[in-house]
Amino acid sequence: MSVWFAMGGYGMYVWSAYGISVIVLGGLVCYVRRTVQHASRS
Amino acid sequence: MYIHVPCAILSMLCFATMGVLSTILLIWRVQLAGVLLRGAGLVGCLLTGLALITGSLWGRPMWGTFWIWDARLTSELILWLLYVALLAIQSSFQRRAVAERAMAILTLVGLIDLPIIHYSVNWWNTLHQGSSFPLGQKPLIDGAMLWPLGVMFVGLSLLSTWAVLQLARVELLKR
């Protein structure tokens, strides 16, 4: 398992990239959903 | 690669779509084009930023540096700055129609960046690798990597389209 996480020695870069992507894309989804909800209510 | 490449391609596709919407807005004055332009600007900005960040994280182990002022990276950074300028214009004008017209004009001016980004690896001596999908030839990427790349591209395309349409829905609800 630790070998898989290490990603051939590039684990730090790979998981950082995936983490930032999840935050950015997840943030976009949350922002869009919240904005639609607010606009629908008002 | 599975995030950087689809994001980079989509960042350019998004701007090209905004170029088409800008043309429709300026020539035929279709208001829906302006509505879509607003949402596409935010989504495109995020995609371009993600492409730059993931590209830097890929570049560090591969090239030994997070950033280099080569043609591809610099022109993609300029694209991101164009998106930021479009977002700034959105909230800079009191009248919505004026803001949308200004956004459309800036988008059309910025379209020149797209062929520069695409052909930069051919025109200049760049650290960034050349195209892996040469026209009229087999892709240079192995099939085992091509399929996941395709799946990620389709997934991100659908997510981006959803986000743009939902933001357009918000804009229409406000009006």
Backbone of each chain as ProteinMPNN parsed JSONL, in Angstrom:
{"seq_chain_A": "MSVWFAMGGYGMYVWSAYGISVIVLGGLVCYVRRTVQHASRS", "coords_chain_A": {"N_chain_A": [[0.832, -1.208, 0.0], [1.918, 1.24, 0.824], [3.782, 1.454, -1.122], [2.195, 1.892, -3.334], [1.107, 4.398, -2.688], [3.425, 5.883, -2.788], [3.933, 6.2, -5.46], [6.017, 5.661, -7.27], [7.972, 7.353, -6.343], [7.131, 9.848, -6.944], [5.03, 10.632, -5.452], [4.468, 12.862, -3.753], [4.078, 15.0, -5.512], [2.051, 14.03, -7.189], [-0.148, 13.472, -5.451], [-0.503, 15.993, -4.348], [-1.318, 17.403, -6.616], [-3.726, 16.054, -7.258], [-5.131, 16.599, -4.91], [-5.341, 19.453, -4.905], [-6.845, 19.72, -7.226], [-9.249, 18.436, -6.527], [-10.103, 20.15, -4.506], [-10.431, 22.589, -5.916], [-12.258, 21.905, -8.029], [-14.305, 20.715, -6.588], [-14.968, 22.874, -4.977], [-15.954, 24.578, -6.924], [-18.265, 23.176, -7.744], [-19.745, 23.209, -5.32], [-20.017, 25.995, -4.95], [-21.529, 26.673, -7.247], [-23.897, 25.182, -6.844], [-24.775, 26.308, -4.452], [-25.196, 28.965, -5.219], [-27.215, 28.672, -7.135], [-29.264, 27.705, -5.495], [-29.695, 29.925, -3.768], [-30.49, 31.847, -5.658], [-32.794, 30.676, -6.612], [-34.439, 30.779, -4.417], [-34.789, 33.483, -3.906]], "CA_chain_A": [[0.0, 0.0, 0.0], [2.799, 2.413, 0.877], [4.429, 1.522, -2.441], [1.223, 2.52, -4.225], [1.027, 5.817, -2.329], [4.685, 6.531, -3.166], [3.796, 6.52, -6.888], [7.327, 5.637, -7.911], [8.806, 8.467, -5.888], [6.503, 11.123, -7.314], [3.8, 10.727, -4.672], [4.229, 14.225, -3.226], [3.555, 15.834, -6.594], [0.794, 13.453, -7.685], [-1.24, 13.679, -4.486], [-0.744, 17.443, -4.265], [-2.099, 17.78, -7.794], [-5.087, 15.544, -7.089], [-5.756, 17.32, -3.804], [-5.706, 20.798, -5.362], [-7.927, 19.573, -8.208], [-10.485, 18.131, -5.787], [-10.522, 21.381, -3.808], [-10.899, 23.582, -6.892], [-13.463, 21.444, -8.727], [-15.333, 20.56, -5.564], [-15.382, 24.227, -4.618], [-16.794, 25.077, -8.023], [-19.567, 22.509, -7.654], [-20.443, 23.742, -4.136], [-20.364, 27.39, -5.218], [-22.61, 26.704, -8.241], [-25.124, 24.675, -6.2], [-25.235, 27.299, -3.46], [-25.677, 30.138, -5.954], [-28.508, 28.313, -7.737], [-30.25, 27.626, -4.398], [-30.011, 31.289, -3.338], [-31.221, 32.532, -6.727], [-34.125, 30.054, -6.718], [-35.276, 31.182, -3.27], [-35.113, 34.934, -3.929]], "C_chain_A": [[0.866, 1.257, 0.0], [3.551, 2.566, -0.438], [3.491, 2.224, -3.427], [1.126, 4.019, -3.967], [2.286, 6.562, -2.782], [4.701, 6.915, -4.64], [5.161, 6.649, -7.545], [8.225, 6.792, -7.511], [8.216, 9.831, -6.185], [5.241, 11.405, -6.51], [3.464, 12.131, -4.201], [3.567, 15.09, -4.299], [2.189, 15.342, -7.062], [-0.354, 13.762, -6.73], [-1.521, 15.154, -4.248], [-1.624, 17.893, -5.423], [-3.545, 17.306, -7.662], [-5.824, 16.307, -5.994], [-6.217, 18.706, -4.224], [-6.863, 20.717, -6.354], [-9.257, 19.309, -7.518], [-11.006, 19.39, -5.106], [-11.115, 22.374, -4.796], [-12.214, 23.137, -7.54], [-14.621, 21.231, -7.741], [-15.873, 21.908, -5.107], [-16.28, 24.833, -5.684], [-18.195, 24.486, -7.946], [-20.373, 23.075, -6.484], [-20.893, 25.181, -4.375], [-21.557, 27.476, -6.18], [-23.93, 26.262, -7.599], [-25.693, 25.7, -5.22], [-25.823, 28.524, -4.163], [-27.038, 29.86, -6.578], [-29.595, 28.275, -6.663], [-30.685, 29.022, -3.953], [-30.851, 32.012, -4.373], [-32.641, 31.979, -6.854], [-35.04, 30.536, -5.602], [-35.719, 32.632, -3.399], [-36.002, 35.321, -5.099]], "O_chain_A": [[0.593, 2.215, -0.724], [3.916, 3.676, -0.825], [3.923, 3.038, -4.244], [1.07, 4.815, -4.904], [2.217, 7.744, -3.122], [5.402, 7.849, -5.032], [5.434, 7.603, -8.273], [9.133, 7.168, -8.253], [8.735, 10.852, -5.735], [4.473, 12.307, -6.844], [2.306, 12.543, -4.244], [2.616, 15.82, -4.022], [1.282, 16.138, -7.303], [-1.403, 14.253, -7.147], [-2.661, 15.529, -3.974], [-2.561, 18.67, -5.236], [-4.478, 18.066, -7.921], [-7.005, 16.622, -6.137], [-7.348, 19.1, -3.939], [-7.765, 21.554, -6.323], [-10.277, 19.894, -7.884], [-12.206, 19.663, -5.126], [-12.179, 22.94, -4.547], [-13.172, 23.908, -7.593], [-15.773, 21.538, -8.047], [-17.072, 22.068, -4.88], [-17.252, 25.522, -5.373], [-19.188, 25.203, -8.066], [-21.554, 23.386, -6.639], [-22.021, 25.544, -4.041], [-22.484, 28.255, -5.957], [-24.962, 26.904, -7.796], [-26.9, 25.932, -5.158], [-26.847, 29.053, -3.731], [-27.919, 30.72, -6.552], [-30.709, 28.75, -6.883], [-31.875, 29.285, -3.78], [-31.808, 32.707, -4.03], [-33.576, 32.717, -7.164], [-36.247, 30.687, -5.792], [-36.848, 32.985, -3.059], [-36.353, 36.492, -5.248]]}, "seq_chain_B": "MYIHVPCAILSMLCFATMGVLSTILLIWRVQLAGVLLRGAGLVGCLLTGLALITGSLWGRPMWGTFWIWDARLTSELILWLLYVALLAIQSSFQRRAVAERAMAILTLVGLIDLPIIHYSVNWWNTLHQGSSFPLGQKPLIDGAMLWPLGVMFVGLSLLSTWAVLQLARVELLKR", "coords_chain_B": {"N_chain_B": [[-1.013, 14.251, -15.388], [-3.511, 13.394, -16.183], [-5.2, 15.29, -15.295], [-4.04, 17.775, -15.854], [-3.732, 17.861, -18.74], [-6.446, 17.521, -19.837], [-7.594, 19.81, -18.58], [-6.081, 21.887, -19.671], [-6.701, 21.687, -22.414], [-9.472, 22.102, -22.286], [-9.52, 24.68, -21.244], [-8.759, 26.227, -23.378], [-10.729, 25.522, -25.231], [-12.956, 26.513, -23.933], [-12.474, 29.26, -24.011], [-12.527, 29.636, -26.765], [-15.197, 29.011, -27.259], [-16.33, 31.102, -25.859], [-15.517, 33.113, -27.543], [-17.092, 32.633, -29.8], [-19.613, 33.073, -28.653], [-19.32, 35.763, -28.011], [-19.164, 36.925, -30.53], [-21.738, 36.362, -31.47], [-23.174, 37.862, -29.629], [-22.315, 40.505, -30.137], [-22.866, 40.935, -32.865], [-25.494, 39.918, -33.51], [-26.809, 40.616, -31.241], [-27.904, 38.888, -29.313], [-29.207, 38.215, -26.27], [-28.939, 35.993, -24.648], [-26.444, 35.011, -25.216], [-24.774, 36.74, -23.862], [-25.474, 36.084, -21.264], [-24.525, 33.457, -21.046], [-21.848, 33.942, -21.411], [-20.916, 35.085, -19.06], [-20.924, 32.985, -17.13], [-19.213, 31.174, -18.365], [-16.793, 32.491, -18.265], [-15.936, 32.369, -15.557], [-15.699, 29.582, -15.142], [-13.814, 28.915, -17.104], [-11.609, 30.377, -16.164], [-11.009, 29.028, -13.786], [-10.376, 26.473, -14.778], [-8.116, 27.052, -16.358], [-6.365, 28.009, -14.407], [-6.088, 25.691, -12.89], [-4.875, 24.037, -14.771], [-2.414, 25.34, -15.022], [-1.384, 25.121, -12.403], [-1.31, 22.3, -11.924], [0.319, 21.644, -14.022], [2.699, 22.886, -13.225], [3.275, 21.351, -10.965], [3.786, 18.96, -12.179], [5.91, 19.65, -13.753], [8.019, 20.14, -11.96], [9.224, 17.61, -10.944], [9.854, 16.567, -13.457], [11.195, 18.492, -15.102], [12.746, 19.783, -13.306], [12.007, 22.24, -12.364], [9.47, 24.465, -11.125], [8.447, 26.44, -12.705], [8.934, 28.003, -15.87], [9.831, 30.484, -18.207], [8.831, 29.738, -20.816], [7.428, 29.468, -24.172], [4.895, 28.101, -24.319], [3.997, 27.895, -21.613], [4.025, 30.582, -20.852], [2.183, 31.752, -22.635], [-0.134, 30.407, -21.891], [-0.388, 31.378, -19.307], [-0.938, 34.014, -19.919], [-3.448, 33.632, -21.019], [-4.851, 32.905, -18.714], [-4.673, 35.333, -17.343], [-6.208, 36.886, -19.042], [-8.729, 35.758, -18.632], [-9.058, 36.466, -15.931], [-9.156, 39.227, -16.222], [-11.549, 39.414, -17.661], [-13.375, 38.556, -15.717], [-13.05, 40.643, -13.915], [-14.027, 42.774, -15.39], [-16.708, 42.128, -15.492], [-17.828, 42.956, -13.073], [-17.329, 45.626, -13.088], [-18.828, 47.512, -14.363], [-21.776, 49.477, -14.177], [-24.012, 49.166, -15.759], [-25.369, 46.26, -17.109], [-25.445, 45.475, -19.811], [-23.454, 47.01, -20.996], [-21.207, 46.015, -19.677], [-21.218, 43.373, -20.61], [-20.784, 43.79, -23.317], [-18.241, 44.893, -23.268], [-16.838, 42.729, -22.227], [-17.186, 40.955, -24.344], [-15.76, 42.2, -26.408], [-13.144, 42.195, -25.367], [-12.765, 39.445, -25.232], [-12.791, 38.725, -27.937], [-10.516, 40.058, -28.821], [-8.625, 38.707, -27.322], [-8.64, 36.208, -28.472], [-6.56, 35.755, -30.189], [-4.593, 34.612, -28.715], [-5.057, 31.909, -28.565], [-4.246, 30.315, -30.933], [-1.554, 30.888, -30.624], [-0.889, 29.639, -28.205], [-1.399, 26.977, -28.939], [0.33, 26.465, -31.164], [2.782, 27.142, -30.173], [4.695, 25.304, -29.311], [5.68, 24.391, -31.683], [6.585, 26.65, -33.026], [8.537, 27.862, -31.41], [11.565, 27.152, -29.524], [10.853, 25.167, -27.118], [10.618, 24.161, -23.648], [8.452, 22.731, -22.877], [6.767, 19.81, -23.922], [6.083, 18.64, -27.295], [3.106, 18.354, -29.401], [1.013, 15.589, -28.636], [-0.884, 14.58, -30.168], [-0.712, 14.535, -33.154], [-1.998, 15.952, -36.167], [-3.763, 13.901, -38.44], [-2.262, 11.688, -37.892], [-1.383, 8.732, -35.967], [-2.102, 8.833, -32.423], [0.518, 9.758, -30.147], [0.561, 8.761, -27.669], [0.42, 5.89, -25.589], [-2.135, 3.369, -25.787], [-3.059, 2.434, -23.303], [-2.816, 4.606, -21.668], [-4.2, 6.453, -23.039], [-6.957, 5.941, -22.978], [-7.829, 6.434, -20.188], [-7.209, 9.143, -20.19], [-8.975, 10.126, -22.097], [-11.411, 9.538, -20.817], [-11.217, 11.208, -18.56], [-11.185, 13.673, -19.856], [-13.738, 13.755, -21.037], [-15.287, 13.647, -18.708], [-14.515, 16.022, -17.33], [-15.324, 17.86, -19.239], [-18.118, 17.529, -19.2], [-18.617, 18.296, -16.554], [-17.799, 20.992, -16.628], [-19.562, 22.03, -18.548], [-22.012, 21.643, -17.249], [-21.613, 23.376, -15.047], [-21.379, 25.888, -16.328], [-23.909, 26.117, -17.524], [-25.553, 26.084, -15.255], [-24.739, 28.42, -13.954], [-25.548, 30.22, -15.862], [-28.272, 29.826, -15.618], [-28.675, 30.906, -13.07], [-28.099, 33.569, -13.617], [-30.185, 34.163, -15.379], [-32.335, 33.826, -13.641], [-31.89, 35.954, -11.949], [-32.496, 38.035, -13.602]], "CA_chain_B": [[-1.362, 14.294, -16.798], [-4.941, 13.157, -16.387], [-5.916, 16.52, -14.943], [-3.414, 18.891, -16.543], [-4.007, 17.889, -20.183], [-7.841, 17.907, -20.1], [-7.849, 21.194, -18.16], [-5.459, 22.794, -20.635], [-7.506, 21.646, -23.634], [-10.763, 22.727, -22.003], [-9.35, 26.129, -21.032], [-8.751, 26.837, -24.708], [-12.056, 25.301, -25.825], [-13.874, 27.434, -23.249], [-12.248, 30.602, -24.552], [-13.019, 29.625, -28.143], [-16.656, 29.091, -27.146], [-16.637, 32.49, -25.477], [-15.329, 33.911, -28.75], [-18.298, 32.459, -30.618], [-20.7, 33.767, -27.94], [-19.066, 37.209, -28.133], [-19.544, 37.299, -31.9], [-23.205, 36.333, -31.515], [-23.669, 38.986, -28.816], [-22.02, 41.8, -30.752], [-23.468, 41.089, -34.192], [-26.945, 39.701, -33.514], [-27.338, 41.14, -29.97], [-28.664, 37.847, -28.617], [-28.909, 38.408, -24.849], [-28.553, 34.709, -24.042], [-24.991, 34.882, -25.38], [-24.167, 37.468, -22.751], [-25.741, 35.3, -20.055], [-23.592, 32.311, -21.046], [-20.477, 34.469, -21.36], [-20.556, 35.318, -17.663], [-20.609, 31.708, -16.474], [-18.064, 30.547, -19.02], [-15.584, 33.184, -17.814], [-15.507, 31.821, -14.255], [-15.287, 28.18, -15.316], [-12.563, 28.935, -17.868], [-10.543, 30.868, -15.286], [-10.635, 27.94, -12.865], [-9.725, 25.414, -15.555], [-6.783, 27.509, -16.753], [-5.558, 28.016, -13.187], [-5.801, 24.293, -12.546], [-3.901, 23.552, -15.758], [-1.114, 25.926, -14.68], [-0.893, 24.569, -11.126], [-0.952, 20.885, -12.103], [1.484, 21.637, -14.916], [3.878, 23.208, -12.4], [3.571, 20.191, -10.112], [4.336, 17.945, -13.08], [7.183, 20.157, -14.255], [9.08, 20.091, -10.942], [10.024, 16.386, -11.025], [10.27, 16.244, -14.828], [12.137, 19.471, -15.62], [13.543, 20.337, -12.211], [11.562, 23.574, -12.008], [8.023, 24.651, -11.127], [8.042, 27.396, -13.732], [9.93, 28.538, -16.78], [9.159, 31.423, -19.115], [8.848, 29.287, -22.203], [6.29, 29.989, -24.941], [3.625, 27.452, -23.967], [3.6, 28.271, -20.256], [3.761, 32.022, -20.801], [0.932, 32.048, -23.354], [-1.236, 29.897, -21.057], [-0.517, 32.346, -18.212], [-1.628, 35.171, -20.505], [-4.855, 33.235, -21.123], [-5.415, 33.01, -17.372], [-4.815, 36.766, -17.046], [-7.364, 37.341, -19.832], [-9.919, 35.327, -17.901], [-9.17, 37.302, -14.723], [-9.612, 40.544, -16.694], [-12.973, 39.283, -18.0], [-14.124, 38.515, -14.452], [-12.997, 41.987, -13.334], [-14.915, 43.626, -16.185], [-18.093, 41.768, -15.153], [-18.333, 43.708, -11.924], [-16.797, 46.992, -13.143], [-19.774, 48.423, -14.995], [-23.096, 49.47, -13.542], [-24.987, 48.614, -16.699], [-25.016, 44.89, -17.495], [-25.235, 45.394, -21.264], [-22.135, 47.597, -21.278], [-20.219, 45.059, -19.179], [-21.17, 42.212, -21.506], [-20.171, 44.223, -24.578], [-16.8, 45.027, -23.001], [-16.311, 41.352, -22.12], [-17.171, 40.366, -25.684], [-14.666, 42.804, -27.174], [-11.881, 41.667, -24.832], [-12.675, 38.031, -25.622], [-12.416, 38.652, -29.35], [-9.109, 40.465, -28.911], [-7.813, 37.661, -26.707], [-8.665, 34.964, -29.256], [-5.259, 35.574, -30.848], [-3.74, 33.817, -27.827], [-5.303, 30.471, -28.702], [-3.282, 29.679, -31.846], [-0.2, 31.037, -30.073], [-0.71, 28.55, -27.228], [-1.396, 25.686, -29.624], [1.488, 26.279, -32.044], [4.014, 27.628, -29.524], [5.693, 24.233, -29.232], [6.273, 24.234, -33.015], [7.216, 27.891, -33.473], [9.686, 28.207, -30.585], [12.298, 26.093, -28.853], [10.248, 25.177, -25.791], [10.852, 23.046, -22.735], [7.209, 21.955, -22.917], [6.813, 18.828, -25.01], [5.239, 18.915, -28.445], [1.776, 17.76, -29.403], [0.952, 14.128, -28.633], [-1.967, 14.202, -31.074], [-0.48, 15.21, -34.445], [-3.127, 15.796, -37.088], [-3.599, 12.933, -39.511], [-1.388, 10.577, -37.501], [-1.784, 8.026, -34.74], [-1.623, 9.519, -31.213], [1.82, 9.301, -29.677], [0.387, 8.195, -26.323], [-0.001, 4.485, -25.603], [-3.559, 3.158, -25.553], [-3.346, 2.257, -21.872], [-2.903, 5.947, -21.068], [-5.103, 7.27, -23.84], [-8.332, 5.759, -22.527], [-8.119, 7.237, -18.995], [-7.154, 10.557, -20.558], [-10.245, 10.401, -22.752], [-12.467, 9.522, -19.791], [-11.075, 12.447, -17.764], [-11.56, 14.798, -20.7], [-15.201, 13.746, -21.133], [-15.812, 13.985, -17.385], [-14.311, 17.451, -17.058], [-16.181, 18.592, -20.183], [-19.488, 17.482, -18.683], [-18.659, 19.121, -15.348], [-17.699, 22.389, -17.037], [-20.819, 22.382, -19.223], [-23.008, 21.746, -16.176], [-21.36, 24.587, -14.263], [-21.696, 27.059, -17.153], [-25.364, 26.186, -17.685], [-26.157, 26.445, -13.963], [-24.46, 29.837, -13.723], [-26.437, 30.936, -16.776], [-29.605, 29.735, -14.995], [-28.67, 31.899, -11.986], [-28.156, 34.885, -14.261], [-31.545, 34.335, -15.9], [-33.227, 33.985, -12.48], [-31.69, 37.316, -11.429], [-33.152, 38.988, -14.517]], "C_chain_B": [[-2.87, 14.21, -17.004], [-5.818, 14.313, -15.923], [-5.365, 17.673, -15.76], [-3.822, 18.968, -18.014], [-5.486, 18.205, -20.474], [-8.151, 19.35, -19.701], [-7.281, 22.179, -19.173], [-6.277, 22.85, -21.925], [-8.833, 22.368, -23.416], [-10.644, 24.223, -21.797], [-9.372, 26.851, -22.374], [-10.105, 26.682, -25.396], [-13.071, 26.273, -25.245], [-13.712, 28.835, -23.827], [-12.725, 30.703, -25.997], [-14.542, 29.727, -28.161], [-17.087, 30.502, -26.767], [-16.463, 33.418, -26.666], [-16.552, 33.834, -29.653], [-19.469, 33.218, -29.987], [-20.551, 35.284, -28.071], [-19.48, 37.713, -29.506], [-21.064, 37.377, -32.013], [-23.776, 37.54, -30.768], [-23.49, 40.306, -29.539], [-22.745, 41.995, -32.078], [-24.991, 40.999, -34.13], [-27.63, 40.159, -32.226], [-28.278, 40.146, -29.284], [-28.261, 37.891, -27.144], [-28.455, 37.129, -24.163], [-27.045, 34.484, -24.153], [-24.256, 35.58, -24.237], [-24.324, 36.73, -21.435], [-24.733, 34.153, -19.94], [-22.143, 32.767, -20.884], [-20.006, 34.63, -19.915], [-20.12, 34.043, -16.96], [-19.352, 31.076, -17.04], [-16.752, 31.187, -18.564], [-15.045, 32.61, -16.514], [-14.97, 30.409, -14.403], [-13.946, 28.111, -16.056], [-11.379, 29.374, -17.024], [-10.061, 29.758, -14.354], [-9.909, 26.817, -13.589], [-8.298, 25.807, -15.938], [-5.852, 27.517, -15.546], [-5.151, 26.614, -12.779], [-4.767, 23.697, -13.499], [-2.502, 24.08, -15.412], [-0.537, 25.299, -13.414], [-0.457, 23.114, -11.297], [0.232, 20.748, -13.059], [2.769, 21.936, -14.162], [4.289, 22.021, -11.55], [4.134, 19.04, -10.939], [5.741, 18.362, -13.529], [8.332, 20.025, -13.256], [9.869, 18.788, -10.987], [10.568, 16.097, -12.415], [11.379, 17.173, -15.341], [13.054, 20.054, -14.557], [13.125, 21.732, -11.803], [10.043, 23.63, -12.025], [7.585, 25.525, -12.301], [9.228, 27.769, -14.604], [9.193, 29.397, -17.78], [9.287, 30.947, -20.56], [7.515, 29.644, -22.852], [4.952, 29.409, -24.5], [3.124, 27.904, -22.61], [3.225, 29.743, -20.192], [2.435, 32.351, -21.49], [-0.282, 31.514, -22.586], [-1.457, 30.821, -19.856], [-1.246, 33.591, -18.694], [-3.116, 34.865, -20.647], [-5.541, 33.35, -19.764], [-5.637, 34.475, -16.993], [-5.99, 37.372, -17.825], [-8.659, 36.974, -19.132], [-10.14, 36.188, -16.652], [-9.674, 38.691, -15.111], [-11.102, 40.504, -17.041], [-13.83, 39.262, -16.742], [-14.152, 39.905, -13.806], [-13.953, 42.921, -14.072], [-16.369, 43.394, -15.803], [-18.669, 42.665, -14.079], [-17.885, 45.164, -11.949], [-17.781, 47.993, -13.706], [-21.117, 48.32, -14.299], [-24.131, 48.851, -14.457], [-24.505, 47.276, -17.229], [-24.664, 44.791, -18.972], [-23.861, 45.935, -21.65], [-21.029, 46.633, -20.85], [-20.077, 43.886, -20.142], [-20.522, 42.572, -22.835], [-18.653, 44.357, -24.404], [-16.143, 43.655, -22.894], [-16.177, 40.73, -23.493], [-16.0, 40.91, -26.502], [-13.322, 42.262, -26.687], [-11.686, 40.208, -25.218], [-12.217, 37.902, -27.067], [-10.959, 39.059, -29.568], [-8.204, 39.349, -28.398], [-7.761, 36.359, -27.475], [-7.33, 34.693, -29.945], [-4.332, 34.686, -30.016], [-3.894, 32.321, -28.071], [-4.374, 29.794, -29.711], [-1.842, 29.82, -31.359], [0.093, 29.918, -29.077], [-0.522, 27.227, -27.969], [-0.118, 25.454, -30.422], [2.812, 26.683, -31.413], [5.102, 26.556, -29.485], [6.353, 23.962, -30.59], [7.087, 25.462, -33.416], [8.502, 28.21, -32.71], [10.341, 26.966, -30.0], [11.814, 26.025, -27.403], [10.648, 23.957, -24.972], [9.63, 22.12, -22.735], [7.243, 21.012, -24.121], [5.86, 19.211, -26.127], [3.915, 18.187, -28.344], [1.863, 16.229, -29.435], [-0.138, 13.621, -29.563], [-1.758, 14.909, -32.42], [-1.615, 14.905, -35.416], [-2.805, 14.779, -38.168], [-2.687, 11.766, -39.174], [-1.943, 9.904, -36.26], [-1.306, 8.826, -33.532], [-0.323, 8.919, -30.711], [1.748, 8.688, -28.274], [-0.09, 6.748, -26.469], [-1.479, 4.376, -25.243], [-3.936, 3.048, -24.089], [-3.47, 3.595, -21.148], [-3.928, 6.804, -21.796], [-6.542, 7.178, -23.352], [-8.649, 6.533, -21.251], [-8.092, 8.739, -19.282], [-8.468, 10.974, -21.212], [-11.396, 10.474, -21.761], [-12.418, 10.803, -18.948], [-11.511, 13.656, -18.567], [-13.09, 14.896, -20.797], [-15.813, 14.179, -19.797], [-15.694, 15.466, -17.074], [-15.148, 18.316, -17.998], [-17.61, 18.665, -19.661], [-19.62, 18.361, -17.438], [-18.651, 20.605, -15.703], [-18.999, 22.859, -17.687], [-21.931, 22.555, -18.195], [-22.865, 23.056, -15.41], [-21.745, 25.837, -15.055], [-23.214, 27.219, -17.285], [-26.056, 26.581, -16.381], [-25.921, 27.922, -13.65], [-25.301, 30.707, -14.657], [-27.861, 30.944, -16.218], [-29.729, 30.766, -13.867], [-28.828, 33.297, -12.563], [-29.558, 35.171, -14.786], [-32.545, 34.526, -14.766], [-33.122, 35.399, -11.915], [-32.413, 38.337, -12.302], [-34.654, 38.786, -14.479]], "O_chain_B": [[-3.431, 14.867, -17.881], [-7.031, 14.309, -16.134], [-6.131, 18.467, -16.305], [-4.219, 20.033, -18.486], [-5.759, 19.085, -21.29], [-8.889, 20.04, -20.404], [-7.916, 23.183, -19.498], [-6.517, 23.929, -22.466], [-9.266, 23.151, -24.262], [-11.564, 24.967, -22.137], [-9.929, 27.943, -22.497], [-10.573, 27.603, -26.066], [-13.931, 26.793, -25.955], [-14.7, 29.516, -24.101], [-13.263, 31.731, -26.407], [-15.11, 30.447, -28.982], [-18.074, 31.027, -27.282], [-17.184, 34.409, -26.789], [-16.995, 34.843, -30.203], [-20.218, 33.912, -30.675], [-21.541, 36.0, -28.223], [-20.07, 38.785, -29.636], [-21.61, 38.327, -32.575], [-24.739, 38.162, -31.218], [-24.399, 41.136, -29.559], [-23.192, 43.101, -32.382], [-25.695, 41.878, -34.626], [-28.854, 40.108, -32.111], [-29.317, 40.527, -28.744], [-27.105, 37.634, -26.807], [-27.679, 37.172, -23.209], [-26.442, 33.845, -23.291], [-23.257, 35.08, -23.718], [-23.426, 36.742, -20.592], [-24.166, 33.913, -18.874], [-21.321, 32.065, -20.295], [-18.853, 34.35, -19.59], [-19.091, 34.009, -16.285], [-18.534, 30.518, -16.31], [-15.724, 30.516, -18.484], [-13.842, 32.387, -16.379], [-13.918, 30.075, -13.859], [-13.058, 27.345, -15.68], [-10.284, 28.825, -17.14], [-8.86, 29.573, -14.16], [-8.936, 26.269, -13.072], [-7.381, 24.99, -15.853], [-4.701, 27.091, -15.636], [-4.013, 26.376, -12.373], [-3.889, 22.943, -13.08], [-1.52, 23.343, -15.503], [0.651, 24.983, -13.356], [0.633, 22.735, -10.869], [1.049, 19.838, -12.917], [3.804, 21.322, -14.418], [5.473, 21.711, -11.418], [4.895, 18.225, -10.417], [6.637, 17.529, -13.665], [9.481, 19.824, -13.65], [11.097, 18.842, -11.063], [11.613, 15.461, -12.556], [12.362, 16.723, -15.929], [14.026, 20.74, -14.874], [13.797, 22.362, -10.987], [9.395, 22.947, -12.818], [6.483, 25.364, -12.826], [10.367, 27.841, -14.143], [8.065, 29.087, -18.164], [9.792, 31.671, -21.418], [6.581, 30.07, -22.172], [3.982, 30.146, -24.328], [1.954, 28.259, -22.466], [2.234, 30.113, -19.562], [1.652, 33.147, -20.973], [-1.352, 32.12, -22.635], [-2.596, 31.023, -19.434], [-2.069, 34.156, -17.974], [-3.954, 35.739, -20.421], [-6.67, 33.832, -19.669], [-6.657, 34.821, -16.397], [-6.679, 38.261, -17.326], [-9.58, 37.787, -19.05], [-11.266, 36.588, -16.356], [-10.515, 39.267, -14.42], [-11.834, 41.45, -16.749], [-14.893, 39.881, -16.704], [-15.16, 40.297, -13.218], [-14.611, 43.759, -13.454], [-17.171, 44.328, -15.785], [-19.824, 43.085, -14.145], [-18.035, 45.873, -10.954], [-17.596, 49.2, -13.547], [-21.546, 47.243, -13.885], [-25.012, 48.113, -14.014], [-23.388, 47.158, -17.731], [-23.708, 44.112, -19.346], [-23.189, 45.385, -22.522], [-20.041, 46.452, -21.562], [-18.966, 43.456, -20.455], [-19.796, 41.765, -23.417], [-17.883, 43.979, -25.287], [-15.042, 43.439, -23.399], [-15.186, 40.06, -23.786], [-15.329, 40.157, -27.207], [-12.461, 41.91, -27.495], [-10.565, 39.782, -25.499], [-11.363, 37.075, -27.386], [-10.259, 38.477, -30.397], [-7.147, 39.081, -28.97], [-6.938, 35.494, -27.176], [-7.004, 33.545, -30.249], [-3.4, 34.083, -30.547], [-2.969, 31.551, -27.814], [-3.761, 28.781, -29.375], [-1.003, 28.967, -31.649], [1.17, 29.324, -29.093], [0.39, 26.457, -27.669], [0.458, 24.368, -30.365], [3.858, 26.577, -32.053], [6.288, 26.863, -29.611], [7.437, 23.383, -30.655], [8.132, 25.348, -34.056], [9.446, 28.759, -33.279], [9.758, 25.882, -29.982], [12.32, 26.755, -26.551], [10.966, 22.893, -25.502], [9.753, 20.901, -22.613], [7.697, 21.386, -25.202], [4.943, 20.008, -25.93], [3.628, 17.503, -27.362], [2.675, 15.654, -30.16], [-0.313, 12.415, -29.74], [-2.541, 15.785, -32.785], [-2.122, 13.785, -35.487], [-1.716, 14.788, -38.741], [-2.367, 10.95, -40.038], [-2.839, 10.421, -35.593], [-0.237, 9.435, -33.58], [-0.093, 7.716, -30.836], [2.738, 8.168, -27.759], [-0.889, 6.425, -27.348], [-2.005, 5.192, -24.486], [-5.0, 3.508, -23.676], [-4.156, 3.695, -20.13], [-4.459, 7.764, -21.237], [-7.262, 8.175, -23.309], [-9.657, 7.239, -21.219], [-8.853, 9.508, -18.694], [-9.007, 12.041, -20.919], [-12.25, 11.356, -21.849], [-13.452, 11.405, -18.661], [-12.138, 14.567, -18.027], [-13.663, 15.977, -20.658], [-16.745, 14.983, -19.766], [-16.648, 16.093, -16.613], [-15.627, 19.379, -17.605], [-18.234, 19.726, -19.676], [-20.607, 19.079, -17.28], [-19.417, 21.384, -15.136], [-19.478, 23.958, -17.407], [-22.704, 23.511, -18.268], [-23.846, 23.754, -15.155], [-22.369, 26.746, -14.509], [-23.738, 28.327, -17.17], [-27.035, 27.327, -16.399], [-26.813, 28.597, -13.136], [-25.716, 31.804, -14.282], [-28.571, 31.943, -16.331], [-30.763, 31.419, -13.727], [-29.602, 34.107, -12.053], [-30.061, 36.287, -14.653], [-33.496, 35.295, -14.9], [-34.111, 35.975, -11.462], [-32.881, 39.367, -11.817], [-35.389, 39.487, -15.175]]}, "name": "protein", "num_of_chains": 2, "seq": "MSVWFAMGGYGMYVWSAYGISVIVLGGLVCYVRRTVQHASRSMYIHVPCAILSMLCFATMGVLSTILLIWRVQLAGVLLRGAGLVGCLLTGLALITGSLWGRPMWGTFWIWDARLTSELILWLLYVALLAIQSSFQRRAVAERAMAILTLVGLIDLPIIHYSVNWWNTLHQGSSFPLGQKPLIDGAMLWPLGVMFVGLSLLSTWAVLQLARVELLKR"}
